[in-house]
Amino acid sequence: MMSRGNSKTVCLHGLTSSVVLDYNDTEAPVWRYWGARLQDEFDATSLPHYLNPAPPATLTTESALTLAPTYGAGWFQQPALRAHRHGQQFVQQWQRVTVEALAHNHLQFFLADDIARISLTMSLRLNAATDVLTISTTLNNHGHDALTVDCCASATLPLPAQARHVEAIHGIWANEFRVEREPLTRSTWRRDNNRGRTSHDNFPAAVVLCESATRHVGHVYGAQLNWSGNHTQSIERLDDGAYQWQLGEAFAPGEVILESATSITLASVSAAFSPHGLNGLAQSFHAALHQRLPWRDGAMPPRRVHFNTWEALYFAHSELELMTLATSAAELGVERFVLDDGWFHGRTNDRAGLGDWWVDRNKYPQGLMPLARHLEALGMSFGLWVEPEMVNPDSDLYRQHPDWVLSVDQRESILGRHQLVLNLALPEVSEYLFHQLNNLCSALPIAYLKWDMNRDLAMAASASTGRASYRAQVLALYQLLRRLNDAFPALEIESCASGGGRADAGILQFCHRVWTSDNNDAVSRVAIQRGAMRWLPPAVLGSHVGAAPSHTTGRSQSLDFRAAVALGGHFGCELDVRALDSVSRHTLHQWILLYKRLRHQLHHGVVWQGEAGDGVVWQAHGSTTSLVILIYRLQPTAQRYPPTMLLPMLAKTKRYLIERIDPREPIFDTTVAVKNHKCLFDDINGQGARLHGEWLANHGLTLPHLMAETAIVLTLNAISDDT
């Protein structure tokens, strides 16, 4: 921290980024800089303290972009806070400001308005290892009466005038994580979500690209709200050509009213700058998320080969069939068997049973223990599907406690998938759910819970107060998951919400995996997983080998292609493996062995993504000297010769041994033989080829002719010059 008269400057430095703010004791901190790394010896006292020239007809007080811009005092863009007391005291202006260094690269600001009788406590921490800036905000009401809060941004971030495009995630069920690019203009860019869960269509994050930024190079900014409920974000052009970026929770009308001497702590924001393009930004977010995942002892174990019963059996459960299915899966090398929907009381379809979390004795006369013991004997761990937040009207629980659901007085409740939403904020509801889950996890050797949530929230009010309960629902969910984590620290939990409807950094404080999509079609999955990997690392992305034809799209792809796509995430299977012929079983077994061989590098390595053009995309896992590269051809070629794949991350001074390691024989067009024409992939498919990193980075790797919807897997390892 450095001082210039009454003004003070604070700097935070990461590996590739720096943050600089100015403040004094009576004014809010002003954003001076967020961007490429400044030198350690950077002298903040050398910053000019001049303001921009005053334009005509300006106010006597000229405002700059601050850490928390306020309403009504000269800032005419979106404020960070809109609050009032019965329609009065709607103007806020920070008058007392202090800063405390909590640790290296970790500052806490206290901003107070003694007239409005409010304050903000804001924490800024720049992780020097990941370059992720985390901003946490708490709003305090010091008045004697209630403060109505219409909005309060978790963070307001600066963007430079060189920002040109914003990329956000949209989608629908079974087609999530679609990347959409839009230009930044004078019009405000805004995304809102009011579905009560993260949603399929508006992911709480975005990426901003400066001029000439690409996958591999250029200045990019990213931010995500660590929250699983309603949210909003906007990017607004400022008068000097730069931009402000705000992210925060979205409050329903009257949802947040702070009584005297109370506070609200908002969802935090994780933000990052990278000078290394979109890949560099994703790598920062991956590293930060790995640090916060709730693993016992803090270390992620090897990600087990997963089997889910849903698309193999749906609701048609039988103990004998499940045991034969498990035996067949174990023979292929599966390590975890997850019993999906249909096992509990009265659950013969999706119209009944939710809320009655005990075993259906008609399907399982002796309970689930015989199946669990069978799995144990096969060397597999046991997983179970639950949907605790929901209740069917046709259930014992609803008949006993109809007042436990979210509802609006005098209005008819809206069903979704034949179910209503339990009000988790009611202590008796959360206690009931914990009791049921505790009973299951105590009585059975459950190592894994697939926690589903299959509808958006509507009529989401507390029956006791009549007030909106969207936010309270998310907080109560977090508390229930936290309690379950504490009670069963070895338990792994997967977040599923009709596929990828609740796959965010907020839920991953309490869960260990997300179900990326209900769509197991491999062509669809390539785009879905690539979009998700903008934010989430492969180790947490459930990725399964599904049936052909796909149950969601009706399309068919080869087993090799389906397995190669599943290799790019947390590998699993979701098909009736008993129906596979001997050749297909051998093929799938070989892919499972390959996954086990590679999973440490796939899940602990750095990830790069790229496009070779002509319908070919790729992703690489590992380091600059040792890589696993997954190459997918999605469409038939439109070129006479195949494309060349640039690998700019490679060490330019090293030579690499390139080998092909996927189980399948090459699928190339070999109909034409040319005399004395030797191709690179002849060597790669044989003893391997040796090429310099500089050549691969600047010229690229020439690919073979591949048929549509096929894949190849390569390793690139640096070798000594005499090898």
N, C-alpha and C positions, 0 to 999 in steps of 0.2 A: 504494500500500500504506500502511495506517495502523495505528498501534499503540495498544492500550489495555492498559497494564500488560504482563502476559505474553502477552496475546492480541493477535493481529494480524488485520486484515481486508483482504481483497483484493477489488477491484471490476473488472469488465470491462464495457465499454459498447459496444453496437452502435447501429444507427440506431433501432431500435424495441424493443430488449431490453437487459437488464442481468443480470449474474451477480455474486453476492456470496457469499464464503466466509470463515469464521473459522477460525483455526488457532493453535496455539502449538507450541513446540519439542518437546513430548512427547506430543502428541495429534493424531489425524488431522484434516484439514480438515473442518469442519462446513458443510453446505449451509445458508446463511441465506436465499438468495433467488435465484429465476430467474423472470423475468417482464418486465412492461412497463418501458420505459426509465426509469431514474432520472436526475435532473438531474446535469449534469457537476459541479456544486458540492455534490452530495450528500456529507454529512459522515458517513463510516462510524463515526467515534468516537461519534456520537450513538446508535448502535444499542444498545438495552438488552442487557446481558450477563447478564440473569437467565435461569435455567432454568425450565421448567414446574414448577408445584407437584408435590412428590413424592407419588405415589399411595400408598395403603396397601400394605404388604408389598413395598415396592420394594427393590432391591439398593442397596448402599452406593455403587455407581457407576452413575449414570443415563446411558444412551447416547442420542445424537442421531444423526440421519442424516448420515453422513459421505461423503466422496468415495469411500471404499473400506471399507465395513463388513466386519468380520471375524467369524469363527465362534468361539463358546465363551467370549466375554468380556463377555457381557451384552447383545449384540444378538441378538434372537430372531426377527427377520425373515430373509429370504434374505440370506446374506452374499455379498460380491463374490468371495470366495475360499474354496474348500474344497481343502485340501492337507494332506499328512501325510508322515511318514518311517516307512515300514513300520508304519503304524497309530499311531504316536506323533507328538508335536508337532503335533497337529491344531488346537490353539488358537493364534490369532495376535492380536497387539495391537501397534499401531504406537507406538514409543517415541521415535523420533527423526524429526523432520519439518523439512525445509528447503524453501524456495521460491526460485526464481530467475526473474527477468523476462528472457525471451529476446528479446522485442521488444514493441512496442506491442500490448496486448491478447493477449499470449502468455506464459503462465506455465508453469513446469515444477516439479512437486512431487516431492520425494523422501521416501518413507515407509519407514522401516526398523524391523524387529523383530529385535533382536539375540539374543533367546532362540530364536526359530524360525529364525534365520539366513536371513531372506529380506528382500527390499525390493521396493517398487514405484516405478517412475519413470512419472509421469503428466503428460502435456502437455495443457493447456487453451488453445485459441486461439479467440477470438471474432472472426470476420471482420466488420469494421465495415461493409463494403459489402453483405454478403449476410445478416447476422444469423445465420449458421450457426456454432454452437459445435462444434468438432472436439475430441474427446477421444481420446488415444492412450495406451496402457498397456503397460508392459514389466514382467514379473515376473522377478526375479533370485534365483538360489539361491546363497547364500554359504556353505552348509554343506559338510561333507566327504563327505556321502553323498547319495544321490538323493532328490529331492523328487517325490512323486506328486501330480499336479494333477488333481483331479476336475472342477473348474470354476473359471473365472476370468472374471468379467464384464469386458467392455471398458469399460463405463461404468455408474455408478449415478446416476440423475437424480432430482431432487425434483419432485413434482407437488403442486399446492395442493389443499386440501380442497374447493375449488369444482369440481374435475374431476368430470365427470358421465358421459361416454361415451368409449369407445375405438373407433376405426375401424381395422380391419386388412384386409389383402388376402388373399383365398383364390381358389381356382379349380382347374381341371383342364386337361388338354390341350385346346386349341382353345376354351377358355372361361376365359381367364386374367384376372387383375386385377379380380376382383369385390370390391366394397367391402361389408364386413359391419360393422354397428354393434352394440355391446353396451354395456349399462350397467356402470359401475364400482360394485362392491358390496364387502362385507366378504370375499367369496371372492376368492382370488387369480386374476387373469387371466393366462393363460400360452399361449404358442405355441412349438412345437418343430418343427424340421425335421431329419431324419436321412437324407435322400436322397443326400447327397454333392454335390449341386449346389443352387443357390438354391431350386429347386422351383417348380412351378406352384401349389401349394396353400398354402404358408406363406411369404409375402414377408417379408424380414427388416426390417420397419419397421411403424410404427403412428402414428396420430394420436390425440391426446387432446383432447376438447372440453370447455370449461368451460360453465357455465350460459349459455344463450341464444346460443351461438356458431352461426354459419351459414356459408354460402359466403363472405359478404362482410364480416361484422362479428363481433366477439367474440374472446375469448382462446382460442387453440389452441396445443398443443405437438406437435411431431413429432420423431421420431428414426428413424434407419436405420443398420443395421450395414453397413459397407462391406466386404462379404465374399460370396463365391460358393459357400460350402459349408454344412456343418451349422451350425445356429444355434439360439439360444433367446432368448426375451424374456419378461419377466413384469412385471406391475404388482400391487403388494401394498399393502393399506391399512395405515397405521401407527396407533399408539395415539392420536395426536392428531387423527385424521381425515384427515390428508394421505396421500400415497402415495409409494412409491419405485418407480422404473422401472429395470429392468436389461436390458441387451442384451449379448450376447456369443456367441462361438463355442460350439458344443456338441461336447464331446470324447467320443469312443468310449472304452470301458473300456481303461485302460492306454495310451491314445494319447499322453498328455503326461507324460513322466517326465523331469524336469530333472536331469541329472547335475551333479556339483559344479562350481561356477564357470561355469554356463551360464545362459541366460535365454531367455524366449519373449516376442516382441512380438506382441501380439494385434491383430486387425482393429480399425480405428478406428471410432468412432461419430460421425455427423454429426447434430446436434440443433438445433432452432430453436424459438423462441417467436414468435408473431405476434399482434398485437392486431387484425389485419384479416381474421380468419376463415380458412377453408380456402384461399382463393385467395392470401392473403398468405403463408401457410406454403409453398404450392407454389412461389410465385415465389422465395422464398428458396432452396429446394432446387434449382430450375432454374438460378438464377444461380451457385450454388456448383458445380454439376456442369459447367456451361459452362467454369468456370475450370480444372477439372482434366482435361478431355478432352485426349487426347494428340495435339493437332494440331501438325503441323510449323509452326514459327515462332509457335506459340501462337494462331493465328487460324483459325477455322472457315471453309473456303471455301464457296461456294454449293453447296447439297446437290443433286447431279445427279439428273435424272430417271432412275429405276432401272428396269431390266427383268430379271426373273428367269425362267429357262426351265422351272422345275419343273412347274407345272401346265399348261404348254403341251405338254411332251414327256415328262415323267417320265424313264424310263430309255431311251426309244427315240431314241437319238442317231444322227444322220447329218449329216455335214459339209454336204452340200447343203441339207438341211432347215434346219439352223441358220443357214446363210448367208441363205437366203430369209427366215427369221424375223427375223434381224437387219436386213435391208434394210427389211422392213415396219415394224419398230419405229423405225428411224432416220427413216423418212418421217413418223412421228407426232411426232418431236421428242425421242425417247429419247436420253439422253446416256451411259448406262452399261449394258452388257450382261453379265449374270452367268450363266455356264454352271454349272448346278446338278449334282446327283448323277448319276453314270453315265458319266463321261468316262475313268475310270482303269482300270487293268489288271484284267480279269476281272469288271468290274462290269456285269452284265446285269440284276441284281435286288438286293434288299437282303440277300441271303444270302452274298455273296462279295465279295472284293476289298479290303475295308477294311484298310489297312496297306500296300498295294502302290501307293505314290503315284507312279506313272509312267503315261504315256498309254497307253490301250488301242489298240494298232496295228490291231486288227480294225475298230474304228470310225473311227480316225484314222490312216490309213497314213502320212501325212506329219506326224503330230503335230498340235499345236494352233496352230502358227504360221500356217498359212493362214487359219484363222478369225480369229486375232488381227489379222492384216494387213487382212483384210476389214473388221473393226470399225474399225480405225484409218482406213481409207479412207472409211468412213461418218461419221467424226467422233465415234465412241463409244469410251469406255475399256472395258477388258476386266476382268471379274471372274470368280472361280473358286470353286466350292464345295469344301470339305475337311472331314473329320472326323478330325483327327489323333489324338485321345485313344482311338480305338476300333480294334478289329481283329476281323475275321471269322475263325472257325476255318477256314473255307475261304479261305485266303490263303497266299501264299508266306511272308509274314512270320511268321504263326503256326506254320506247319510248321517253320520254321527256329528260332523262339524261343518255344516255348510257355511258357517260364519268365518271359517279359516281362509277363505279365498279372497283375492283382490277383487273388489267390486265397487260400483257407484250406486248409492242409494236411489231407488225408484227407477233405475235403468236396467234393462235386460243385459245379462252378462253375454260376452261374445266368446264363442268357443273357437279354438284352434286345434286341429287334429283331434277333435272330440275331447278336449281337455281344458281345464281351468288352471289358474296359477295360484298356488298357495302363498299366503302373505308371510314371507320368511321373517319379516320384522316383528311379528308377534312372537314373544318368547316361548309360548306354549307350542307354536308350530315348529320353530327351530329345535326345541327340546325333543319333540316327538320324532323329528327326522334324524337327529343325532342318535336317539335311543334305538331306532330301527337299524341304522347303519352300523352302529356300535355292536348291536346284537349279531348282525350278519358277519362282520369282520372278526368278532370274537369267537363265534361258533365255527367258522369255516376258515381254511387256510387261504384267504383271499389276498393276493399280492397286487391286484390291479382292479381299479374301478373305472369303467367307462361311464362318465357322468354326462348324460344327455340333457338337452333342453330344446324342445321341439315347437316353440311358438313365440311370436312376438307378444308384447304386453299391450293390452287395451283394457279400458276401464280399470286402470291400475291405481286404485285408491284403497286406503285402509278403511274397512267397514266401521271401525270404531271412531275415527276422526273425520272421515270424508275427504281428507287431503291426499294429494298425489303422493304415491309411494314408490316411484321408479328408482330414485336414488337410494332410499332405505332398503329396497329389495336387493340391490347390488351389494351394499355394505353388509347386509345380513348374510348373503351368500358367501362373501369373503370370510366372514366370521365363522360360518359353519364349516367351510373348507379348512380354515386355520385350525379349528378345534379337532377336526378329523386328522389333519397332519400331525398334530401334537399327540393324539391318542395312538396313532399307528404310524410312526415315523418311517417304517419300511414300505408303507403302502404307496404305490404309484397311482396317479389319477390322470385320466384323459378328459379334456374338455371337448365335448361334442355339442353342437347346437344345429340340428338339421344339417350336419356337415360343418362348414366353416363359419357358422353364424356367431360364434364366440371364440375367436382365435386371436388373442391380443396379449400384449405384455402385462396387462392388469391381471388377467386370469392366470397367467403363467407365473405369478408369485406363489400360487397355491397348487398348480397342476404341473405335470411333467411332460405332457404331450397334448397336441390338439389333433382332432380329426379334420383334416384339411378340406375334404369334400365327400359327400355321399356318392359322387361320380367316380367310379373306378375305370372308366374308359381311358385307355392309356394316352391317346392323342389329346383328349381334353386335359388329362392330368399334367401333361408337360407344361402347358400354359398356366394352369392353376398353381402348380408347385413353383414355377419360376416367379410368378407374381408374389406368392407368399414369402419366398426367400428374399424379397426386398427387405423384409423385417425379421423373419423368423428363421433360425438355423435349421438345417436338414434334420438334425437329431430329434426335433420336436414335431416334425411334420409326418403324421401317419400316412403311409403310402403303401397301398395293397395291390397285390396281383388279383384282379377280379376275373369274373367269368367272361367267356366269349360265346355269344354276343353279350355286350354290356347290358346290365339291368336298367341303366338309366338312359342310354343313347341308342341301344339296339345295334351298335357297330361292333365289328369283330377285328381284333388284331392278333398277331401270332403270340404264343406264350413267351417267346424270347423278348419280343418288344415290350409286352406288359411287365415282365420281370425287370428288364433294363430300366424302365421308367420308375418302378417301385424302388430300385436300388438307390435312387436319388434322394430318398427320405428315410424315414424309419420303416424298414421293410416288413411287410406282412402279407398274408393271404386271406382272401375273402371269397371263396368259392368251394364247391363240393369237391374236395380233392379225391374222394372215393370214385368219382366218375371219370377221372383221367385215365387214359390208356397208359401202358407201360412206358412208351417213348416219352409222353408228356410228363409222367412222374419222374423219369430220369432227368429230363431237362430242368424241371422245377427244382429238383434236388441239387443239381449242379449250380443253379443260380443262388440257392440258399447257402451253399458252401462258399460261393464267391462273396456273398454279402458278409458272412462271418469272417472271412479273411480280410475284407476291406473295411469293416465297420468302424474301426478306430480312426482310420484316416478320413473316412467319409464324414464322421461326426465330430472329430476333434480338429480337423484341418481347416484352414482358411478356404473360403468358397469364392470362385470366380464364375461368372456367367458370360456368354457371348453368343454371337450370331455369325455363321459363316456365309449366310446368304443362300439363295436357291432352295429355301425350305429346310435348311440345316441349322440346328441350334446345339449348344454344348454347355456343359458345366464342369468345372474342375475343382477337385478337393485335395488339400494337402498344403504344400509349401512351394516356394519358388524352385526348390531343388528336387522335390519328389511329389508327383501328382498322379491322381486317378482322374481320367477324363471320360465323361459320358457324352457320347455324340448321338444325336437323334435326327434322323431324316423324317420330317413330318409330311412332306408332299412329294409327288413325282418331280423329277428334275425338269427344269425348263432350259437347261444348258447342254451344249454338246460335250463339254468337259466339266468334271466336278469342281466344286469351289475349293478355295484354299482357306485354311483356318489359321488366323493370326493368334499367337499366344504371347501377348506383350508382357505378361508377368514373369516370364522366364529370365533366369540369370544370363546376361548376354555373354559372359566370359566362359561359360561352361558348355560341355558337350553332354548330350542326353541320349540314353538308350530308350528307344520307343518300342513297346511290345503290346500286342493285342492279347487280352486275357479273358474276354467273355466266352461262355461255353459254346456258342453256336459257330459252326463253320461259316466262312465268309459268304455273304449274300451279294455278290457282285454280278454285273452284266458281263459275261465272258463269251458272248456270242461271236465276237470278232477277235481274231488273233493277228497281231501285227508283228512282222518279222523284226527281230532284234529290238523289241520294244519292252524294256524292263520298267516296271512301276515300283514306286516306293513301298506300296503296301504288300508287294511280293515278299520283301524282306521283313516288314513289320509282322506279317502273318507267319513268318518262318522263325528265324533266329533273332529277329529284332533289327531295327535300323538305328544308326547313330547320326545325329545331326547337331549342329551348334545352336545354342540358345539364341544367339544373335540372328541366325537365319530364320528360326521358327518365330521369333518376335517380329521381324521386319518383313520377311517374305511369306512365312507361314507354312503350315503342314498341308500338303496337297492330299485331299481326301480321295477315297476310291469311289467308283460308281456304286451307289446304294439304291436299293429299291425303296419305295415309299413305305413309311411306317416300319422301319428297321432301325437298329441301333448297334453301335460298337463301343467297346470299353477298352481304353488304352491306359497303360502306365508310362510315365516319363520320369526317368530317374537320372540325376546327374552322375557322370562317370569320370574317372581320371583319364588323362590324355593317352595313357598307354593301354587302356582297356580295349 
